[in-house]
């Protein structure tokens, strides 16, 4: 992602935050594949919302508004105070614990409903295991992951 594209995304984020009356410092981190725009603010709980709902909406709006002005639409993530990073670590641990339980009981396990990016983290973590598999079941917003033995 070019520095100009990064500036455009930061400006869009600052505008959205301005409409909400929220001030935040925007830090960027990441690799060539994924760039994370991490917001540091005193209003973090408001921006994150229940189960990350407000944060998902903020990211969605930022992507929509950046579609036309960017030279290409790169993959980027909007985060608040490292919430998504911590949540991903929790989800990886949850996936490993669930896989152990499935191994022990030889029965499938249905997780609670999750957002699509959360399901992607769990699917990715379980895909590393040779004897366990996952599948998404249900309809949004109640879509869940079933973890089960491969055989």
N, C-alpha and C positions, 0 to 999 in steps of 0.2 A: 504494500500500500504506500502510495507516495505521501510525502509530507503535506502536500496541498490537500489531498483527500482526508488526511488526519485532521487538518485544520477545519475543513468543512464539517466533518462529523462533530468536532468539539464545538464549533459555532452553533450547530443545530441543537446539540445537547444544552448549551448555555441558554439558547432561546427558549427551549421547552421548560427548563428550570425557571427561567425568568417569568414565564407565564404563570407558573405555580407559586411564585414568590419565594423560591428556594435558592440560596447561594451555595455553591459547591466548588471545590477545587477538582479539576479533572487531571488524573494521571494516566499515562499510557504504559502498558507493558505487554509483552508477548513475543511471538515469533513471526516469521513470514506468513505462516498459515493463518494464525489467529491473533488479532490485536484486541486487547482488553482496555476499555475506557473505564477506569475505576473512579467513582465519585466519592470524594471525602466531604462530608457535610454533617452538621448537627441534626439534620432532619432525616437521618438514615432510616429510622423505622417507618416513617411516612413513605419514603421512596421505595422501600422494599415491599411493604404491605403484607397482607396475610398470605403465607406460603409463597412469597415472592411474586404475587400477582401484579402489584403495581410496577415492580421492576421489569417484569416480562412485558407489560404494556409500554413502559418507557423505551425499552429496547425495540419493540415493534414499531412504535412511532418514529424513532430515530432512523430505523432502516427505511421506512416508507419515505420520509422526508429527504433522505440522502440518495435515493435511487436516481433521480435525474441529474443532480449537480456533480456526481462522481464520475470519473473517467471509466471506472469499472466498479461493479458492486462486490467489494471484498467481504469476506466473513469477518465480522467483529462482534464483540460482546460488550454489553453495558453492565457494569457491576457497581455495587454500592458497598464501600468499606470492606471489600473482600468477601461479601456474603456468598456469592456463587462459588468462589474457590473453596470456602469452608464447607458449603453444601455438597460439592462434588466429592470432597474427602469423606464426608459422612456417608454419602451414597455408595462409594467404593467399599467402605467398611461394612455397610449394610448388605451389599451384594455378596461379599465374602462370607459373612455370618449366615446369610440365607442359604448359600450354596452348601455350607457345612451341615446345616440342618437338613437340607434335602438329601445329602449323602447319608446322613445318619438314619433318617426315617424312610428313605426310598419313596417318599411321597412328594407330590408337587406342592408348591407354596405360592400363594397369591399375595402380592404386596399391595399396599394402599395406593390409591390413585396418585399419579404424578404428572407433572408437566412434561412435554415432549423432550426437552433438553435433559431432564432428570432421567427419563427412561433411557435415553441414549447412553448416559453414563453407566447405568446398570447393565444394559445390553453389552456394552463394550467390555466392562469388567468381567462379566460371566463368559463372554466369548473366548477369553484366555484359558478357560478351564476345559479339559478334554472330555470330562464325563457329565457335565451339566449344560443345559441349554435354557433359553428364555423365549417367550413369545408375548406380544402385547395382546390384551383382550379388552373388550368393551368399547364404548364410545366416549368421546370427549364430553364433558370434563372428567368423567369417571374411568378413563382408560387406565389400565393397570398392567403390571408385568406378572406373568406366571413363570416361576422358576421350577424346572423339573429335570429328572435324570434323562440322559440321552437315550438309553436303551428302551 
